[in-house]
């Protein structure tokens, strides 16, 4: 193969661009101290140049071998300090009473030329083929980026022209890179590790062998995963041309990377902590920077709508944006905003913002939550706004007060960041806001976006107030109020989009339409399967066949279908922890469903399933009065989510509550008995899309809606929906036959793989990776010998089979059928 296409040339091209255009210089590998994990000569020369007086003082205080003592103390500080490399770069460290800076960041204004000069003195270096290991001197990292001698990033490069991809780079980090090596040690070594090929980028901030978890760092293509083609070079050239460029890279180190510490609690007691080094995903970095640039250019008085799907990490994006706005200056060196107000109902965001900003700046007292203790929230909010507190966090209910009070302070400019409400209390919220918004028609059914738009309309545009609204599923009203008008004059659009499709394709959420079915389709599949000669008789004649006697016009019949389906299909999902939700059309219907489920469980003697119900207020039905707490055996409303999540087998019946903003990753199946359309359909079904270990699919059984309407509802947010109506269960046998005809795998391959996969000692493929791999080698070899066109055909048939099997197996039990086995090795073949 011509040298221009190999991995080495790929790296050479990256290095050349960084040195010619990115502000870097080349640093040879032989200057690296593998034991300490940094470049000592560069570290010392940077300090001598930028802090000569301090270095001279150190030499006096340390005496003799001042250089050696300094390097030893730096090595110790990297291990000792909580945030290691990141903390030393941001804040320096003390030695012999002298604080030494290891990096200088770009000042907010140009008032102090000395700061500009120091910033320009930073030494960004790139090292190719870095010999990093003390125990294996011949091992090399393809690329290392360092700031003033401290490594901040490593990269393994792969080139598709040599038949290697990003997956090979990930495997190299997992299998061949020892995390105990200084440069690879979490916190004390490089901050981030990139797996790069010519089409895609992924990264991790902690190496942990096979447990290493990579996140995508791609721009997205056609609102999906991956990267778009470019008019020059590789699809991934944005990494070294934009992200790694000097100003960009130092900005990421200064303002984005931070250590997230999560407390692990047991019975309200902290028993452990879990640390994660946070590095922004590409869409987060892109969004925050574009909003920052727009605010700097346009000033206050503008509105922006950010459409970021669940799984986008909105909390982090909001935190970074709020922190950036606090110190943002325009071209005239004037502050753009005097205060930043974050409107949310997630109390956890208060703590997250506090922690994030402290991690970045080591500053306390920047974030102020409106608590309303010993006074009204509106009075507390007014005080914070008048005093110009940096960041104020308040709720949607007090949002109108924000707008009203800001209008009385025309000399001050404010940024209002609105977080998509996660509370399900929209009815109560509407009542409160109705009292605040005089003359505005507020309905109890209005969701948070409608309330927000009505509030904004009531007050009109204000030149000293900019809105930044974050939502996954914007309504038309929200787009009208906060969207950006395109140049062609058409309807307003979101300022920035991270689509549901991209989130699904990147693995951050699940596709809830993949296994969506209406009851008519469900009924037909069960009816056909009863007569299927390829299924074992006892399976076809089991409890599920009773559904044929029912066409559910009343709740009792639907309850039988729900309970039996849950017990025969859902309960075994997610390692036996899967939960289900029943969506009803009214509070009274929720009460009746809960009662009927309890009655059916008692009649059938099922003591292994627990039903919960969620609704607001008191419901009168057939002469009785019912409350959520009473029907849940005295369980407090605040305790319901955690109790439901911890139940061995649980079904939650809901009416309005929990149809939006309920984040329970163990929720797998939804039974819908309510007319849904538009955004409400998307928000309701999306309760299932959260990921969890062992959760690889979801299921929706819809008693009342039409699949075309559901598909239409999702299209604006997904752009390519996958819901299909399949009523012929025989089609899956046809696909299996066609797959076998390719002669890629044999029955022996399949049986051996299945035996290893389901072995009692192996709870999943992670525990039997080596053994499972050996059984896929032969099919993989056969696959590679196929012509390219036949390979594409096989992949297409395989994906169709997997999709159909995952769907139909949640309706028809294929246990014992010859059909079932080919499903398991198939992902490994492709």
C-alpha positions in Angstrom: 0.0 0.0 0.0 1.2 3.5 -0.9 2.8 5.2 2.2 0.5 8.2 1.8 -2.4 6.2 3.0 -0.9 4.5 6.1 -1.3 5.3 9.8 2.1 7.0 10.1 1.3 9.5 7.3 -2.1 10.2 8.9 -0.2 11.2 12.1 2.3 13.2 10.2 -0.4 15.2 8.6 -2.0 16.0 12.0 1.4 17.0 13.4 2.1 19.2 10.5 -1.1 21.1 10.7 -0.8 21.6 14.5 2.7 23.1 14.1 1.9 25.2 11.0 -1.5 26.5 12.0 -2.4 25.4 15.5 0.2 27.1 17.7 2.2 24.0 18.5 5.8 22.9 18.3 7.2 19.4 18.0 8.6 17.9 21.1 10.7 14.7 20.7 9.9 11.6 22.6 13.3 11.3 24.2 12.7 14.4 26.3 9.8 12.6 28.1 10.3 11.3 31.6 8.2 8.1 31.6 8.5 7.5 35.4 7.2 11.0 36.2 4.9 11.3 33.2 5.9 14.7 31.9 8.6 16.6 30.0 10.9 18.0 32.7 13.0 20.3 30.5 10.0 22.0 29.0 8.4 22.5 32.5 11.5 24.1 33.9 12.2 26.3 30.9 8.6 27.6 30.9 8.8 28.6 34.5 12.3 30.2 34.1 10.9 32.3 31.2 7.5 33.3 32.6 8.4 33.6 36.3 12.1 34.3 36.6 11.8 36.0 40.0 10.0 33.1 41.5 12.4 30.6 40.0 15.3 32.5 41.4 13.6 32.6 44.8 13.1 28.8 44.6 16.7 28.2 43.9 17.6 30.3 47.0 15.2 28.5 49.2 15.8 24.9 47.9 19.6 25.3 47.6 21.8 22.7 45.9 19.8 20.7 43.4 16.8 23.1 43.2 15.8 21.8 39.8 15.7 18.2 41.0 13.8 19.1 44.2 11.3 21.1 42.2 10.6 18.2 39.8 10.2 15.8 42.7 7.7 18.1 44.3 5.8 18.5 41.1 5.7 14.7 40.7 4.3 14.5 44.2 1.7 17.2 43.7 0.3 15.5 40.7 -0.4 12.5 42.9 -1.4 14.4 46.0 -3.8 17.1 44.7 -7.5 16.1 44.3 -7.6 17.0 40.6 -4.0 16.3 39.6 -2.9 17.7 36.3 -6.1 19.8 35.9 -5.7 21.5 39.2 -2.0 22.2 38.7 -2.6 23.7 35.2 -5.5 25.9 36.5 -4.2 27.0 39.8 -0.5 26.0 40.0 1.0 24.7 43.2 3.0 25.8 46.2 6.6 24.7 46.8 8.7 26.2 49.6 6.1 28.9 50.1 6.2 30.0 46.5 3.2 29.5 44.2 4.3 28.4 40.7 1.9 28.7 37.7 2.1 25.9 35.1 -0.2 27.6 32.6 -1.7 31.0 31.8 -5.2 31.4 30.3 -6.6 34.0 28.0 -7.8 37.1 29.9 -11.4 38.3 29.5 -10.3 41.8 28.5 -7.2 43.4 27.0 -6.7 45.9 29.8 -3.7 44.1 31.1 -1.0 43.6 28.5 1.1 41.5 30.9 -1.6 38.9 31.0 -1.7 38.7 27.2 2.0 38.3 27.1 2.0 35.5 29.6 -0.8 33.8 27.7 1.3 34.0 24.6 4.2 32.3 26.4 2.3 29.0 26.8 4.1 26.1 25.1 1.8 23.7 23.4 3.6 20.8 22.0 2.9 17.6 20.0 4.9 14.4 20.3 4.6 11.6 17.8 5.4 7.9 18.8 5.8 8.7 22.5 7.7 6.0 24.4 5.7 6.3 27.6 6.2 3.1 29.5 8.8 2.3 32.2 8.0 -1.4 32.1 7.6 -1.8 28.3 10.1 0.7 26.8 9.2 -0.2 23.2 5.5 0.6 23.6 4.5 3.9 22.0 1.5 6.2 21.9 0.7 7.6 18.5 0.4 11.1 19.6 0.6 13.2 22.8 -0.4 16.8 23.4 1.2 18.7 26.2 0.9 22.2 27.8 4.1 23.6 29.2 5.5 20.1 29.5 2.5 18.5 31.2 0.7 15.9 29.0 -3.0 16.7 28.6 -4.1 14.4 25.8 -3.1 11.2 24.1 -4.4 9.7 20.9 -4.3 6.4 19.0 -4.7 7.0 15.3 -6.1 4.5 12.8 -6.6 4.8 9.1 -9.3 2.9 7.2 -7.0 2.5 4.2 -5.0 0.1 6.3 -8.3 -1.7 7.3 -8.2 -0.3 10.9 -10.9 1.9 12.5 -11.7 3.7 15.6 -12.7 0.4 17.2 -9.1 -0.8 16.9 -7.9 2.3 18.6 -10.4 1.7 21.5 -9.3 -1.9 21.8 -5.7 -0.8 21.9 -6.4 1.5 24.9 -8.4 -1.2 26.6 -6.0 -4.1 26.1 -2.5 -2.7 25.6 -2.4 0.5 27.6 -1.6 0.1 31.3 -3.6 2.7 33.3 -0.9 2.5 36.0 1.7 4.2 33.8 2.1 7.8 35.0 0.9 9.4 31.8 -2.2 7.2 31.7 -3.1 7.4 35.4 -6.5 8.9 36.1 -6.2 12.6 37.2 -2.4 12.7 37.5 -1.7 11.9 33.9 -3.2 13.1 30.6 -6.8 14.5 31.0 -8.3 12.8 28.0 -7.5 10.0 25.6 -8.7 10.1 22.0 -9.4 7.2 19.6 -9.3 8.7 16.1 -9.7 7.4 12.5 -10.4 9.3 9.3 -14.2 9.2 9.8 -14.9 9.3 13.6 -13.5 10.4 17.0 -14.2 9.0 20.5 -12.7 9.8 23.8 -12.4 8.6 27.4 -11.1 10.4 30.5 -10.2 7.2 32.4 -8.5 4.0 31.3 -9.7 0.9 33.1 -8.8 -2.0 30.9 -11.9 -3.7 29.5 -14.1 -1.4 31.6 -12.9 1.7 29.7 -15.9 3.6 28.4 -15.6 5.7 25.3 -17.9 8.6 24.3 -18.4 9.8 20.7 -16.9 13.1 19.8 -18.5 13.6 16.4 -20.1 16.6 14.8 -23.2 14.6 13.7 -24.3 14.0 10.1 -27.8 14.6 8.7 -29.0 15.0 12.3 -27.6 11.5 13.1 -24.3 10.1 14.3 -21.0 10.3 12.6 -19.4 13.2 10.7 -20.2 15.0 7.4 -17.9 14.9 4.4 -15.6 17.9 4.1 -14.4 19.8 1.1 -10.8 19.1 2.1 -9.2 16.3 3.9 -10.7 13.8 6.4 -14.1 13.9 8.1 -12.3 14.2 11.4 -10.1 17.2 10.6 -12.2 19.4 12.9 -10.4 17.7 15.8 -6.9 19.0 15.0 -7.9 22.0 12.9 -10.5 23.5 15.4 -10.7 21.7 18.8 -6.9 21.2 19.4 -6.0 24.7 18.1 -4.2 26.7 20.8 -7.0 29.1 21.8 -9.7 26.4 21.6 -7.7 23.8 23.5 -6.6 26.1 26.4 -10.2 27.3 26.6 -11.4 23.7 27.1 -8.8 23.2 29.8 -9.8 26.5 31.5 -13.6 26.4 31.3 -14.9 23.0 30.4 -13.0 20.0 31.9 -13.8 19.4 35.5 -13.9 16.6 38.1 -17.4 15.4 39.0 -17.7 13.8 42.4 -20.9 11.8 43.1 -21.7 10.7 46.6 -22.8 7.0 46.9 -25.5 6.9 49.6 -27.0 4.1 51.6 -29.8 4.9 54.0 -29.1 8.6 53.7 -25.4 8.0 54.7 -22.5 8.6 52.3 -20.6 5.3 52.0 -18.4 6.1 49.0 -17.7 8.6 46.3 -17.4 8.1 42.5 -15.2 10.5 40.5 -15.5 11.2 36.8 -13.4 13.6 34.8 -15.9 15.5 32.6 -14.9 16.4 29.1 -17.5 18.0 26.8 -19.0 16.1 24.0 -18.8 17.9 20.6 -22.3 19.2 20.5 -22.0 20.6 24.0 -18.8 22.4 23.2 -20.2 23.6 19.9 -23.5 24.8 21.5 -21.9 26.7 24.4 -19.4 28.4 22.1 -21.9 29.4 19.5 -24.3 30.8 22.1 -21.4 32.7 23.7 -20.3 34.2 20.3 -23.9 35.2 19.5 -24.4 36.9 22.9 -21.0 38.7 22.6 -22.0 40.0 19.2 -25.7 40.7 19.6 -25.7 41.7 23.2 -28.8 41.5 25.5 -32.4 41.5 24.2 -32.2 38.4 22.0 -33.9 34.9 22.3 -32.3 31.5 21.5 -33.9 28.1 21.5 -31.7 25.0 22.0 -33.3 21.7 20.9 -31.2 19.0 22.7 -32.6 15.6 23.1 -32.7 13.6 26.3 -29.2 12.1 26.6 -27.5 15.3 25.4 -26.2 16.3 28.9 -28.3 19.5 29.1 -27.4 20.1 32.8 -23.7 20.2 31.9 -24.3 22.5 28.9 -26.3 24.9 31.1 -23.6 24.9 33.7 -20.9 25.7 31.3 -23.0 28.4 29.6 -24.0 30.1 32.9 -20.3 30.1 34.0 -19.2 31.6 30.7 -21.8 34.3 30.8 -20.7 35.5 34.2 -17.4 36.8 32.8 -18.4 37.5 29.1 -17.3 40.8 27.6 -18.2 42.3 24.2 -15.9 43.9 21.6 -15.8 47.1 23.7 -14.5 45.3 26.8 -17.9 45.8 28.5 -19.7 43.0 30.4 -22.5 41.5 28.3 -24.6 40.5 31.3 -24.8 41.7 34.9 -26.5 38.5 36.2 -27.4 35.1 34.9 -30.7 33.6 36.0 -31.3 29.8 35.5 -34.9 28.8 35.5 -35.4 25.1 36.4 -37.3 22.9 38.8 -34.4 20.5 39.2 -33.0 21.1 42.7 -30.1 18.9 41.8 -29.0 21.5 39.2 -28.3 24.0 42.0 -25.7 21.6 43.5 -24.3 20.7 40.1 -23.8 24.3 39.2 -22.2 25.1 42.5 -19.8 22.1 42.2 -19.0 22.7 38.5 -18.2 26.3 39.0 -16.1 25.7 42.1 -14.2 23.0 40.3 -13.4 25.4 37.5 -12.7 28.6 39.4 -12.2 27.5 43.0 -14.8 30.2 43.8 -17.6 29.8 46.3 -20.7 32.0 46.5 -21.1 32.3 42.7 -24.4 30.4 42.6 -27.5 31.5 44.6 -30.6 29.4 44.8 -33.9 31.1 45.6 -35.1 29.1 48.6 -37.8 31.4 50.1 -36.7 30.8 53.7 -38.2 33.3 56.1 -39.5 35.4 53.3 -41.2 35.1 49.9 -39.3 33.7 46.9 -40.2 36.8 44.9 -38.6 39.1 47.6 -35.4 36.9 47.7 -35.3 36.9 43.9 -35.6 40.7 43.7 -32.8 41.1 46.2 -30.4 38.9 44.2 -31.3 40.6 40.9 -30.8 44.1 42.4 -27.5 43.2 43.9 -26.3 41.7 40.6 -25.5 38.2 42.0 -23.5 36.2 39.4 -25.8 33.2 39.0 -29.4 32.9 40.4 -31.3 29.7 40.3 -35.1 29.9 40.5 -38.2 28.0 39.5 -40.6 28.3 36.6 -43.3 29.5 39.0 -41.2 32.6 39.9 -40.2 33.2 36.2 -42.8 36.0 35.7 -41.3 37.8 38.6 -37.9 37.6 36.9 -39.3 39.3 33.8 -41.2 41.9 35.7 -38.4 42.9 38.0 -35.8 43.0 35.2 -38.0 45.5 33.5 -37.6 47.8 36.5 -33.8 47.6 36.2 -33.1 48.9 32.6 -29.5 49.8 33.4 -28.7 46.1 34.0 -28.6 43.3 31.4 -29.6 39.7 32.2 -29.3 36.3 30.7 -32.1 33.9 31.5 -31.4 30.3 30.8 -34.5 28.2 30.9 -34.1 24.5 31.6 -36.7 22.1 30.3 -38.9 21.4 33.3 -38.6 17.9 34.7 -41.5 18.2 37.2 -44.8 16.5 36.3 -46.7 19.1 38.4 -47.8 21.2 35.4 -51.4 21.4 36.7 -50.3 23.0 40.0 -47.7 25.1 38.2 -50.4 26.5 35.9 -52.6 27.4 38.8 -49.8 29.3 40.5 -48.8 31.1 37.3 -52.4 32.0 36.6 -52.3 34.1 39.8 -49.2 35.9 38.6 -50.0 36.4 35.0 -53.0 38.7 35.1 -55.0 38.9 31.9 -53.3 35.8 30.4 -55.4 32.7 29.6 -53.6 29.9 31.5 -55.0 26.4 31.4 -54.3 23.5 33.8 -53.3 21.4 30.8 -50.6 23.9 29.7 -47.1 22.3 29.9 -44.0 24.2 30.9 -43.2 25.4 27.4 -46.7 26.9 26.9 -46.6 28.6 30.3 -43.2 30.0 29.5 -44.3 31.3 26.1 -47.4 32.9 27.5 -45.4 34.5 30.3 -42.9 36.0 27.8 -45.7 37.2 25.5 -47.4 38.9 28.4 -44.4 41.0 29.2 -43.2 41.6 25.6 -39.7 42.0 24.3 -37.1 43.6 26.7 -33.9 45.0 25.5 -32.0 44.1 28.7 -33.1 40.5 28.8 -31.9 37.6 26.7 -33.6 34.1 26.8 -31.8 30.8 26.2 -34.4 28.0 26.3 -33.3 24.4 26.4 -35.8 21.7 25.5 -35.8 18.3 23.8 -39.2 18.6 22.2 -40.1 22.2 21.4 -43.7 23.0 20.6 -44.7 25.4 17.9 -45.5 28.1 20.4 -42.0 27.8 21.9 -40.4 28.0 18.5 -42.4 31.2 17.7 -41.4 32.8 21.0 -37.7 31.7 21.2 -36.7 30.4 17.8 -34.3 32.0 15.3 -35.9 33.3 12.1 -34.0 31.9 9.1 -32.8 34.1 6.3 -35.4 32.9 3.9 -38.2 34.2 6.1 -39.7 30.8 6.9 -40.8 29.6 10.3 -38.4 30.1 13.2 -35.9 27.4 13.9 -33.8 26.2 16.9 -30.5 27.9 17.3 -28.8 24.6 17.9 -29.9 21.0 17.5 -28.8 17.7 19.0 -31.5 15.4 17.6 -33.2 12.4 19.1 -31.9 10.4 16.2 -28.3 11.3 17.0 -28.8 10.5 20.7 -30.2 7.1 19.7 -27.5 6.3 17.2 -24.8 7.4 19.6 -26.2 5.1 22.3 -27.3 7.7 24.8 -31.0 6.8 24.6 -33.0 4.0 23.2 -35.4 4.1 20.2 -38.9 3.7 21.8 -40.5 3.2 18.4 -38.3 0.2 17.6 -40.8 -2.1 19.4 -43.9 0.0 19.3 -47.2 -1.9 18.4 -50.9 -1.1 18.3 -53.2 -3.6 19.9 -54.6 -4.6 16.5 -51.1 -5.7 15.4 -50.5 -7.3 18.7 -53.7 -9.3 18.4 -53.0 -10.4 14.9 -49.5 -11.6 15.8 -50.8 -13.6 18.7 -53.6 -15.1 16.6 -51.1 -16.1 13.8 -48.7 -17.6 16.3 -51.3 -19.8 17.9 -51.5 -21.7 14.6 -47.7 -21.7 14.0 -46.5 -25.3 13.6 -42.9 -24.3 14.2 -43.6 -23.2 17.8 -43.8 -25.7 20.6 -47.4 -26.5 21.4 -47.3 -25.6 25.0 -45.9 -22.2 24.2 -48.5 -21.4 21.6 -51.3 -22.6 23.9 -50.1 -20.8 27.0 -51.5 -17.9 28.9 -50.9 -15.4 26.0 -53.4 -17.3 23.9 -56.2 -16.2 26.2 -55.9 -12.8 24.7 -57.6 -14.1 21.6 -60.8 -14.2 23.6 -60.5 -10.6 24.5 -60.9 -7.4 22.5 -60.4 -4.9 25.2 -63.3 -2.5 25.4 -63.1 -2.3 29.2 -60.4 -1.8 31.8 -60.8 -5.3 33.2 -59.9 -7.0 29.9 -57.0 -4.6 29.3 -55.7 -5.3 32.8 -55.5 -9.1 32.0 -53.5 -8.4 28.9 -51.2 -6.0 30.7 -50.5 -8.2 33.7 -50.0 -11.4 31.6 -47.7 -9.7 29.1 -45.7 -8.1 31.9 -45.3 -11.5 33.7 -44.4 -13.4 30.5 -42.2 -10.9 28.8 -41.2 -7.7 30.6 -40.3 -8.9 34.0 -37.3 -10.8 32.7 -35.8 -7.8 31.0 -32.9 -5.7 32.4 -31.7 -8.6 34.5 -35.1 -9.2 36.0 -35.4 -5.5 37.1 -37.7 -4.1 34.4 -40.6 -2.0 35.2 -43.8 -1.0 33.3 -46.0 2.1 33.1 -49.8 2.2 32.3 -50.8 5.6 30.8 -54.4 6.5 31.3 -56.5 9.4 30.0 -57.8 10.7 33.4 -57.3 10.6 37.1 -60.5 8.5 37.4 -59.3 6.0 34.9 -56.0 5.7 36.8 -57.9 4.9 40.0 -60.0 2.3 38.2 -56.9 0.7 36.6 -55.1 0.5 40.0 -58.2 -1.2 41.6 -58.7 -3.7 38.7 -55.0 -4.6 38.7 -55.1 -5.3 42.4 -58.2 -7.4 42.0 -56.8 -9.4 39.1 -53.5 -10.1 41.0 -55.6 -11.3 44.0 -57.8 -13.5 41.8 -54.9 -15.2 40.1 -52.8 -15.5 43.2 -50.0 -13.4 41.8 -48.1 -12.1 44.8 -44.9 -11.3 42.9 -46.1 -8.1 41.2 -46.9 -4.8 42.8 -49.0 -2.0 41.3 -48.5 1.7 42.1 -50.5 4.7 41.0 -49.7 8.4 40.5 -52.3 11.2 40.3 -52.8 14.6 41.9 -55.6 15.6 44.3 -58.6 13.5 45.4 -60.7 11.5 43.0 -64.4 10.6 43.7 -65.5 7.4 42.0 -68.6 5.2 42.7 -69.2 6.9 46.0 -65.6 6.5 47.2 -62.7 9.0 47.6 -59.2 8.1 46.5 -55.8 9.7 46.9 -52.4 8.7 45.6 -51.1 8.2 49.1 -54.1 6.1 50.2 -54.0 3.8 47.1 -50.2 3.3 47.6 -50.6 2.1 51.2 -49.6 5.3 52.8 -46.5 5.9 50.6 -45.5 9.5 50.4 -45.5 11.2 47.0 -41.8 12.0 47.3 -41.0 8.4 48.1 -42.9 6.9 45.1 -40.2 7.1 42.4 -37.5 5.4 44.5 -39.9 2.8 45.9 -41.1 2.0 42.4 -37.5 1.7 41.1 -36.5 -0.6 44.0 -39.6 -2.9 43.7 -38.7 -6.4 42.4 -41.6 -6.3 39.9 -43.6 -3.1 39.5 -46.3 -1.5 37.3 -47.0 2.2 37.7 -50.4 3.6 36.6 -50.3 7.3 35.8 -52.6 10.1 34.9 -50.7 13.2 33.6 -48.1 12.9 36.4 -44.8 11.2 35.3 -45.8 11.3 31.6 -43.1 14.0 31.3 -39.9 14.4 33.3 -39.9 11.0 34.9 -36.4 9.6 34.5 -36.4 6.0 35.5 -33.9 3.9 33.5 -35.5 0.6 34.6 -38.8 1.6 32.9 -39.0 -0.8 29.9 -42.6 -1.3 28.9 -45.5 1.1 28.4 -49.2 0.2 28.0 -51.0 3.2 26.5 -54.7 3.8 27.0 -54.9 7.5 26.1 -55.1 9.4 22.9 -51.7 11.0 22.2 -50.5 13.3 19.5 -47.8 15.7 18.7 -45.2 16.7 21.4 -47.3 14.9 24.1 -46.9 11.6 22.3 -43.1 12.1 22.0 -42.7 13.1 25.6 -44.9 10.3 27.0 -43.3 7.4 25.0 -39.9 8.9 25.7 -40.2 8.0 29.4 -38.8 4.6 28.2 -35.7 5.8 26.4 -33.3 6.1 29.3 -30.4 3.6 29.1 -29.3 1.2 31.9 -26.9 -1.7 32.1 -28.6 -4.7 30.5 -31.3 -2.6 28.9 -31.1 -3.0 25.1 -34.7 -2.5 24.0 -38.2 -1.2 25.1 -41.7 -2.2 24.3 -45.0 -0.2 23.8 -48.4 -1.7 23.5 -50.9 1.0 22.4 -54.6 0.3 22.9 -56.0 3.5 21.3 -53.6 5.3 19.0 -52.8 4.8 15.3 -49.2 4.0 14.3 -49.1 6.6 11.6 -50.1 9.4 14.0 -47.3 8.3 16.4 -44.8 8.1 13.5 -45.8 11.6 12.4 -45.4 13.0 16.0 -41.8 11.7 16.2 -40.6 12.8 12.8 -39.8 16.5 13.6 -37.5 15.4 16.5 -36.1 12.2 15.1 -36.2 13.0 11.4 -36.2 9.3 10.5 -38.7 7.2 12.5 -38.6 3.5 12.7 -42.1 2.5 13.7 -43.5 -0.1 11.4 -46.6 -2.3 11.5 -45.7 -6.0 10.9 -48.6 -8.4 11.0 -47.1 -11.5 9.4 -45.1 -13.6 11.9 -44.0 -16.0 9.2 -41.8 -13.2 7.7 -39.2 -13.8 10.4 -38.8 -17.5 9.3 -38.2 -16.3 5.8 -35.5 -13.9 6.9 -33.8 -16.7 8.9 -33.9 -19.0 5.9 -32.4 -16.3 3.7 -29.6 -15.6 6.3 -28.7 -19.3 6.3 -28.5 -19.3 2.5 -25.4 -17.0 2.7 -23.6 -19.9 4.4 -21.7 -17.5 6.7 -22.5 -19.4 9.8 -23.3 -23.1 10.5 -25.7 -24.6 13.0 -22.7 -25.8 15.0 -21.3 -22.2 15.2 -24.6 -21.0 16.5 -25.1 -23.8 19.0 -21.6 -23.4 20.5 -21.9 -19.7 20.7 -25.4 -20.0 22.4 -24.1 -22.6 24.8 -21.2 -20.3 25.9 -23.4 -17.2 26.0 -26.0 -18.8 28.2 -23.6 -20.7 30.4 -24.6 -20.3 34.0 -21.2 -18.9 35.0 -21.5 -16.2 32.3 -24.1 -13.5 33.0 -23.3 -11.8 29.7 -20.8 -11.4 26.9 -18.4 -9.3 29.0 -17.7 -12.3 31.2 -17.0 -14.6 28.4 -15.5 -12.3 25.8 -12.6 -14.6 24.8 -14.7 -17.7 24.6 -17.4 -16.0 22.6 -14.9 -14.4 20.2 -13.5 -17.8 19.2 -17.0 -19.0 18.1 -17.4 -15.9 15.8 -14.1 -16.2 14.1 -15.2 -18.7 11.5 -18.4 -16.8 10.6 -16.4 -13.6 10.4 -13.8 -15.2 8.0 -16.7 -16.5 5.8 -18.3 -13.1 5.8 -15.0 -11.4 4.7 -14.7 -13.7 1.7 -18.1 -12.6 0.3 -18.2 -10.0 -2.5 -18.9 -6.5 -1.2 -22.4 -6.5 -2.7 -23.2 -9.8 -0.9 -21.8 -8.4 2.4 -24.1 -5.4 2.1 -27.1 -7.8 1.4 -26.1 -9.9 4.4 -25.9 -6.9 6.7 -29.3 -5.6 5.5 -31.0 -9.0 6.1 -29.3 -9.4 9.4 -30.4 -6.0 10.7 -34.0 -6.7 9.5 -33.9 -10.1 11.3 -32.6 -8.6 14.6 -35.1 -5.8 14.5 -38.1 -8.1 13.8 -37.0 -10.7 16.3 -36.5 -8.2 19.1 -40.0 -6.9 18.4 -41.9 -10.2 17.9 -40.2 -12.0 20.7 -41.9 -9.6 23.1 -45.3 -10.8 21.8 -44.7 -14.4 20.7 -42.6 -16.7 22.9 -40.0 -18.5 20.7 -38.5 -20.5 23.5 -37.7 -24.0 22.2 -38.1 -22.9 18.5 -35.1 -23.4 16.2 -35.6 -19.8 15.1 -34.4 -18.3 18.3 -30.7 -19.3 18.3 -29.4 -17.4 15.2 -30.3 -14.1 16.8 -27.4 -14.2 19.3 -24.3 -14.5 17.2 -25.6 -12.2 14.5 -24.3 -8.9 15.9 -20.8 -10.3 16.1 -20.8 -11.4 12.5 -21.6 -8.0 11.2 
